[in-house]
């Protein structure tokens, strides 16, 4: 699962570079790059922990990747700028972490998963 996290972070950095090349330097580029570097630091800190501890960070990282790819696609066709909407923090940060912690809790309580 750690490899999936590193792959997701690499794809997030690639998306940030595409965003920079297509739209120039903006607030979205700073957010994409800084969140990706913070998740990489989180993966480094959780490297020797059980796989169960990686689930919230992995959920956040993968949903952040999907959000960024959607941002680049929608901005490219001039439909909407997802980094300019008011609900961005809830969708981008809070919701994936809540889902990740809920999945972690369910797996911990079930006890018969390989991840526990």
N, C-alpha and C positions, 0 to 999 in steps of 0.2 A: 504494500500500500504506500510505502514511502516513495517508491519509484513513480507511482501515479501522481503523488503530490509534487515531486520534482518536475515531472513532465508538464503538469498543469501550470506550475510557476514559469517554466520556460515558455510555454505557449502564451501566458499572460504577458511576459516581457516582449515576445514577438508581436502580440497585438498592440502593445504600447508603441513599439517601433513603427508599425503600420499606421497607427493613429498619428504619430508624429510626422511621418512622411506624407500622409494624405492631407492632414488638416493643420499642420504646424504645431507650434508649442502652445498649449492651452492648459486649462485646469484639469481636464480629463487625463492628459499625459502624466501630470504630477501625481494624480490619485492612483492611476494604474501602476506606475513604477514604484511608488512608495508602498502601496498595499502588497505588491508582489514581493518586494524586498523584506517586508515584515513577515509575510507568510513563509518565506525561505528561512528567516531566522527562527520562526516557530517550528519548522520542520527540523532544523538543526538541534533545537532544544529538546524535541521529543524523539530524537533519533533512537535512543536506547530504551524507550518506554514500550509498553505493550501496545499492540496494534489498536486496541480499543480507544486509547487516548488520542489517536490520530483522526478519528472519525469527524469530530466537529471542525477541525482545521481543514480536513480534506473536503468536507461538504462546502465550507466557505470558499475554498480555493476553486473548486469546480464551478460553483454557481457564479463566482466572480468572473471566471473565464467566459461563461456563457453570456453574462451581462455585457462584458467588454466586446465580444464578437458581435452581439446584437447592436451595441452602440455604434460600432464601426459601419456595419451594414446599413443601419437606419440613417446615420449621418451621411453616408456616401450617396444615398438616393434622396437626400434633403427632406426626409420625412419628419424626424424629430431628433432633438439632441437629448439623449437620456441623462446626461450629466447636468442638465439645466432644470430638470423636474424636481418638484418639492419632495416627493416620496422616495427619492433615491437612497437615502440612508437606511430606511426601513427595508426596502427590497434588497439592497446590496449587502447590508451587514447583519441586521437583526434577524430577518427571516431565515437565512441559511444557517446561522448559528443556533437558532432555536430548533430547526429541523435536525441539525447535527447532534445536539445534546439530547434530543428526544430519541433518536436512533441509538445513541450510545447507552442511554438508560434502558431502553427496551432490550438491547443485546446483553447488557449486564444482568438484568433481571431474568432473562430466559436461561442463561447459564450453560446452554448446550450449543453454543456457537464456537467456531474455531477462533474467533477474535477475542474471546474473553480470556 
